[in-house]
Amino acid sequence: MTFSADGSVMFAAAALAILITIGLALARAVAGPNLYDRILAVNMVGTKTTLLIAVLGFLTGRPDFLDIALVYALINFVSVIALLRLFRYGHSMRKRRIEGSERKWRGP
């Protein structure tokens, strides 16, 4: 077995480790004892997917994958915040927003 000087074997091993970690996080998402553990596991899958996209971009020699990974990380963050708000406040924030605006504005 020969190792190349550019470190591609190391990054391939890192990609494999990230895939194993994603599998473990998916198992945690399925078997989580409560809802917040499941959401945390889904967030972890999104984070590890971001890492995997970045590593695969390095392995294939396409640095534009890093931009895709950053966009994916932002989408992951916003979606987890939206899920947490959804499960905390109910099906929509519209009713809460209407009630809040009626309380604040009393009129002249």
Secondary structure, DSSP 8 states (H G I E B T S, - for coil): ----TT-HHHHHHHHHHHHHHHHHHHHHHHH-SSHHHHHHHHHHHHHHHHHHHHHHHHHHT-TTHHHHHHHHHHHHHHHHHHHHHHHHH-S-SHHHHHHHHHHH----
